[in-house]
Amino acid sequence: MRDSKLGKLLRTFGFLTLLYLVLFVLGRIFDPERLGMSEYVAERYSYYAGLMEEPKDTVDVVVMGDSLSYGMINPIDFWQQEGITSYIAGEEGQVTPGTYLELKSIFKNQSPKLVIIETEIMGHDFGREIYATLYQSVYDAFPVMKYHELWKVMLGKKDNRVPEHFKGFNKRDIIAGYTGGEYMIPTDEIHHVRGISKWYINRIKKLCDDNGAALILVSMPSPINYNYEKHNGLVELSNELGVPYIDFNLMTDELGFDWSYDMLDDNDHVNIYGTEKTGNYLMQYIKDNYDLVNHSKDASYKYWNEEAESFKEKYNIP
């Protein structure tokens, strides 16, 4: 009986060890960064994967968050106007565990001076956060689980190239105006940031501190996602962290934001015209508060000029 139990235990251990080795090896084989195939991973992962392919220590500003982060800035504008290198590494549906793990990986390849986090990653319930923590941990340990479609591409069985993007940015020019009226109603009520979100955002702050990067929290204009209670909770959090918090939901008059023209899909995401307004504000804010290097005269960054030309050519910009 004892031998039987020992044999079963050894077989289980052997199977798990073999499974670990197989997943580990496959993760190294199907690694989009090593293969230079970030455009073939699922679109929601492609921006982060694209950043991981950038030349080492060349990106000074990293934007992270869920899909709201896609419209925060236009990295091509940042480059052309100020010579600032930036990249949007957001991910649709992202929550704080994934942001932390991906930022941890980014710091192995890049040394950004500034990390900007779109705050809706902290706007989810406890159950989703637990689930996200588990699957993000699996993805971190075994990247093949995250990029599992690459083998089909490599074997010629599938061509799922994602739409071209420019440092994580696409020109989203659809107009679907918001007509729902005022949603930021002043109140003293506070939607506190707690639990897993608070734990991970503290880890993100420490990660930035340890790597010499400043952190900014930003809330994009989004009536479906924000209200005054959330604003109060995020002000409370930013004070605890000792980091700036910019809530564009309370700055639409200052931005000259036009709800009938600057929204992509009614009450959720901004379009290119909204991005111009939030991006211009952030560019000026960064210039006023952070000492970032202008790389426009540096020959080693000439590929940014090539990227800008490709951007203008694609969208017929003079």
C-alpha positions as CSV (number, residue, x, y, z in Angstrom):
1,M,0.0,0.0,0.0
2,R,2.8,2.4,1.0
3,D,4.7,1.6,-2.2
4,S,1.6,2.2,-4.3
5,K,1.0,5.6,-2.7
6,L,4.7,6.5,-3.2
7,G,4.6,5.4,-6.8
8,K,1.5,7.5,-7.5
9,L,3.1,10.5,-5.8
10,L,6.3,10.0,-7.9
11,R,4.3,9.7,-11.1
12,T,2.3,12.8,-10.3
13,F,5.5,14.7,-9.5
14,G,7.1,13.5,-12.7
15,F,4.1,14.5,-14.8
16,L,4.0,18.0,-13.3
17,T,7.7,18.4,-13.8
18,L,7.4,17.3,-17.4
19,L,4.5,19.6,-18.0
20,Y,6.4,22.5,-16.5
21,L,9.4,21.8,-18.7
22,V,7.3,21.6,-21.8
23,L,5.5,24.9,-21.1
24,F,8.8,26.5,-20.2
25,V,10.5,25.5,-23.4
26,L,7.4,26.3,-25.5
27,G,7.3,29.8,-23.9
28,R,10.9,30.4,-25.0
29,I,10.2,29.1,-28.5
30,F,7.0,31.0,-29.1
31,D,8.3,34.3,-27.7
32,P,7.1,37.3,-29.8
33,E,9.9,39.5,-28.5
34,R,12.6,37.0,-29.5
35,L,10.9,36.2,-32.8
36,G,10.1,39.9,-33.7
37,M,6.5,38.9,-34.3
38,S,4.5,41.2,-32.0
39,E,2.1,42.0,-34.9
40,Y,0.9,38.4,-34.9
41,V,-0.2,38.1,-31.2
42,A,-3.7,38.8,-30.2
43,E,-4.4,42.6,-30.7
44,R,-5.0,43.2,-27.0
45,Y,-1.4,42.0,-26.3
46,S,0.2,43.5,-29.3
47,Y,1.0,47.0,-27.9
48,Y,2.8,45.6,-24.9
49,A,4.6,43.0,-27.1
50,G,5.6,45.8,-29.5
51,L,7.2,47.8,-26.7
52,M,9.2,44.8,-25.7
53,E,10.7,44.8,-29.2
54,E,11.9,48.4,-28.9
55,P,15.7,49.0,-28.7
56,K,16.9,48.8,-25.1
57,D,16.5,51.9,-23.0
58,T,15.0,54.1,-25.7
59,V,11.5,54.8,-24.4
60,D,11.2,57.6,-21.8
61,V,7.4,57.6,-21.3
62,V,5.3,54.5,-20.9
63,V,1.5,54.7,-20.8
64,M,-0.4,51.7,-19.3
65,G,-3.9,50.8,-18.5
66,D,-7.0,49.3,-20.2
67,S,-8.4,50.4,-23.5
68,L,-9.0,53.9,-22.2
69,S,-5.2,54.3,-22.3
70,Y,-5.2,53.8,-26.1
71,G,-6.5,57.4,-26.6
72,M,-4.5,59.2,-23.9
73,I,-1.6,60.5,-26.1
74,N,-0.3,60.2,-29.6
75,P,3.4,59.2,-29.3
76,I,4.1,60.5,-32.9
77,D,3.0,64.0,-31.8
78,F,5.2,63.8,-28.7
79,W,8.1,62.9,-30.9
80,Q,7.5,65.5,-33.6
81,Q,6.9,68.3,-31.2
82,E,9.3,67.7,-28.4
83,G,11.5,64.7,-29.3
84,I,10.0,62.7,-26.4
85,T,10.0,59.0,-26.9
86,S,6.7,57.4,-25.6
87,Y,4.8,54.2,-26.0
88,I,1.3,53.1,-25.2
89,A,1.5,49.6,-23.7
90,G,-2.2,49.4,-22.7
91,E,-4.3,46.2,-22.9
92,E,-8.0,45.9,-23.4
93,G,-9.6,44.8,-20.1
94,Q,-6.4,45.2,-18.1
95,V,-6.5,45.2,-14.3
96,T,-3.8,46.0,-11.8
97,P,-2.1,42.5,-11.5
98,G,-1.4,42.4,-15.2
99,T,-0.2,46.0,-15.3
100,Y,2.2,45.3,-12.5
101,L,3.6,42.1,-14.1
102,E,4.0,43.7,-17.5
103,L,5.6,46.8,-16.1
104,K,8.0,44.6,-14.2
105,S,9.0,43.0,-17.5
106,I,9.2,46.4,-19.3
107,F,11.8,47.6,-16.7
108,K,14.1,44.8,-17.7
109,N,14.3,46.2,-21.2
110,Q,13.5,49.9,-20.8
111,S,14.4,52.7,-18.3
112,P,11.4,55.0,-18.6
113,K,11.6,58.3,-16.7
114,L,7.8,58.5,-16.5
115,V,5.1,55.9,-16.2
116,I,1.5,57.1,-16.7
117,I,-1.3,54.8,-15.5
118,E,-4.9,55.1,-16.7
119,T,-6.9,54.5,-13.4
120,E,-9.8,52.3,-14.7
121,I,-7.5,49.3,-14.1
122,M,-8.6,49.8,-10.4
123,G,-12.3,49.9,-11.2
124,H,-13.2,46.3,-11.0
125,D,-14.9,44.0,-8.5
126,F,-13.0,41.6,-6.1
127,G,-13.9,38.5,-8.1
128,R,-12.5,39.8,-11.3
129,E,-9.4,40.9,-9.6
130,I,-8.8,37.4,-8.1
131,Y,-9.4,35.8,-11.5
132,A,-7.0,38.3,-13.1
133,T,-4.3,37.7,-10.5
134,L,-4.4,34.0,-11.2
135,Y,-4.4,34.0,-15.0
136,Q,-1.8,36.9,-15.1
137,S,0.5,34.8,-12.9
138,V,0.1,31.9,-15.2
139,Y,0.8,34.1,-18.2
140,D,3.9,35.5,-16.5
141,A,5.3,32.0,-15.7
142,F,4.3,30.5,-19.0
143,P,4.1,33.0,-21.9
144,V,3.1,30.3,-24.3
145,M,-0.4,30.4,-22.6
146,K,-0.6,34.1,-23.5
147,Y,0.8,33.9,-27.0
148,H,-0.6,30.5,-27.9
149,E,-1.6,31.4,-31.5
150,L,1.9,32.1,-32.6
151,W,2.6,28.4,-33.4
152,K,-0.2,28.5,-36.0
153,V,1.4,31.5,-37.6
154,M,4.8,29.9,-37.6
155,L,3.5,26.7,-39.2
156,G,1.6,28.7,-41.9
157,K,-1.8,27.6,-40.6
158,K,-3.0,31.1,-39.7
159,D,-2.2,34.7,-40.6
160,N,-3.7,36.9,-37.9
161,R,-1.5,40.0,-38.3
162,V,-3.1,42.8,-36.2
163,P,-3.7,46.3,-37.6
164,E,-0.6,48.4,-37.9
165,H,0.0,50.7,-34.9
166,F,2.5,53.4,-34.2
167,K,4.1,53.0,-30.8
168,G,0.8,51.6,-29.5
169,F,-1.4,54.3,-31.2
170,N,-4.0,54.1,-33.9
171,K,-5.8,57.1,-35.4
172,R,-9.4,56.4,-34.3
173,D,-11.4,59.0,-36.1
174,I,-15.0,57.7,-35.8
175,I,-17.3,60.2,-34.1
176,A,-20.1,59.0,-31.8
177,G,-21.0,61.9,-29.5
178,Y,-22.0,61.6,-25.9
179,T,-25.5,63.0,-25.1
180,G,-26.1,61.7,-21.6
181,G,-25.5,64.9,-19.7
182,E,-23.6,65.7,-16.6
183,Y,-22.1,62.7,-14.8
184,M,-19.6,64.2,-12.4
185,I,-22.0,65.3,-9.7
186,P,-20.1,66.7,-6.7
187,T,-20.4,64.6,-3.5
188,D,-18.5,63.9,-0.4
189,E,-19.0,60.2,-0.9
190,I,-15.8,58.2,-1.5
191,H,-15.3,55.1,-3.6
192,H,-12.2,53.9,-1.8
193,V,-9.5,51.9,-3.8
194,R,-9.1,48.8,-1.7
195,G,-8.0,45.1,-1.8
196,I,-6.0,43.7,-4.7
197,S,-6.1,47.0,-6.6
198,K,-4.6,49.0,-3.8
199,W,-2.0,46.3,-3.0
200,Y,-0.8,46.2,-6.7
201,I,-0.9,49.9,-7.2
202,N,1.4,50.2,-4.2
203,R,3.7,47.6,-5.8
204,I,3.6,49.6,-9.0
205,K,4.7,52.7,-7.2
206,K,7.5,50.8,-5.5
207,L,8.6,49.3,-8.8
208,C,8.7,52.8,-10.3
209,D,10.7,54.1,-7.3
210,D,13.2,51.3,-7.5
211,N,13.8,52.0,-11.2
212,G,14.0,55.7,-10.9
213,A,10.7,56.4,-12.7
214,A,8.0,59.0,-11.8
215,L,4.4,57.8,-11.7
216,I,1.3,59.7,-12.7
217,L,-2.3,58.6,-12.4
218,V,-4.7,59.8,-15.1
219,S,-8.4,59.3,-15.6
220,M,-9.6,59.8,-19.2
221,P,-12.9,61.4,-20.1
222,S,-15.4,58.4,-19.9
223,P,-18.9,58.9,-18.5
224,I,-19.6,55.1,-18.3
225,N,-16.5,54.5,-16.1
226,Y,-16.2,57.5,-13.9
227,N,-18.2,59.5,-11.3
228,Y,-17.4,61.9,-8.5
229,E,-17.2,59.1,-5.9
230,K,-14.4,57.5,-7.9
231,H,-12.7,60.8,-8.3
232,N,-12.7,61.3,-4.5
233,G,-11.3,57.8,-4.0
234,L,-8.5,58.3,-6.6
235,V,-7.6,61.7,-5.0
236,E,-7.3,59.9,-1.7
237,L,-5.1,57.2,-3.3
238,S,-2.8,59.6,-5.0
239,N,-2.3,61.5,-1.8
240,E,-1.4,58.3,0.0
241,L,1.0,57.4,-2.8
242,G,2.4,60.9,-3.1
243,V,1.9,61.0,-6.9
244,P,0.1,63.5,-9.2
245,Y,-3.5,62.6,-10.2
246,I,-5.0,64.2,-13.4
247,D,-8.8,63.7,-13.8
248,F,-9.8,64.8,-17.2
249,N,-13.4,64.2,-16.4
250,L,-13.3,67.4,-14.3
251,M,-11.3,69.3,-16.9
252,T,-13.4,69.2,-20.0
253,D,-14.0,72.9,-20.1
254,E,-10.3,73.6,-19.7
255,L,-9.5,71.1,-22.5
256,G,-12.1,72.6,-24.8
257,F,-13.6,69.1,-24.9
258,D,-16.6,68.7,-27.3
259,W,-18.7,65.8,-26.3
260,S,-20.5,65.8,-29.6
261,Y,-17.3,65.5,-31.6
262,D,-14.5,64.1,-29.4
263,M,-15.9,60.7,-28.4
264,L,-15.4,57.4,-30.3
265,D,-18.3,55.4,-28.9
266,D,-20.7,57.6,-27.0
267,N,-19.8,57.3,-23.4
268,D,-16.6,55.2,-23.2
269,H,-13.5,56.1,-25.3
270,V,-12.2,59.3,-26.9
271,N,-11.4,59.5,-30.6
272,I,-8.4,61.1,-32.3
273,Y,-9.9,64.6,-31.7
274,G,-10.2,63.9,-28.0
275,T,-6.7,62.5,-27.9
276,E,-5.3,65.7,-29.4
277,K,-6.7,67.6,-26.4
278,T,-5.7,65.2,-23.6
279,G,-2.3,64.6,-25.3
280,N,-1.5,68.3,-25.7
281,Y,-2.3,68.9,-22.0
282,L,-0.1,66.0,-20.9
283,M,2.7,67.1,-23.2
284,Q,2.7,70.5,-21.6
285,Y,2.4,69.0,-18.1
286,I,5.4,66.8,-18.7
287,K,7.4,69.7,-20.1
288,D,6.6,71.8,-17.0
289,N,7.2,69.1,-14.4
290,Y,9.8,66.6,-15.8
291,D,13.2,67.0,-17.3
292,L,13.1,64.7,-20.3
293,V,15.7,64.6,-23.0
294,N,14.8,65.8,-26.5
295,H,16.2,63.1,-28.8
296,S,15.2,64.7,-32.1
297,K,18.9,65.6,-32.9
298,D,20.2,62.2,-31.9
299,A,21.1,60.1,-35.0
300,S,20.5,56.8,-33.1
301,Y,16.8,57.8,-32.8
302,K,16.3,58.4,-36.6
303,Y,13.9,55.5,-36.8
304,W,11.4,57.6,-34.9
305,N,11.4,60.0,-37.8
306,E,10.8,57.1,-40.2
307,E,7.9,56.0,-38.0
308,A,6.5,59.5,-38.0
309,E,6.7,59.6,-41.8
310,S,4.9,56.2,-42.0
311,F,2.2,57.5,-39.7
312,K,1.6,60.6,-41.9
313,E,1.7,58.5,-45.1
314,K,-0.9,56.1,-43.8
315,Y,-3.3,58.8,-42.7
316,N,-2.6,61.3,-45.5
317,I,-1.3,63.9,-43.1
318,P,0.7,66.7,-44.9
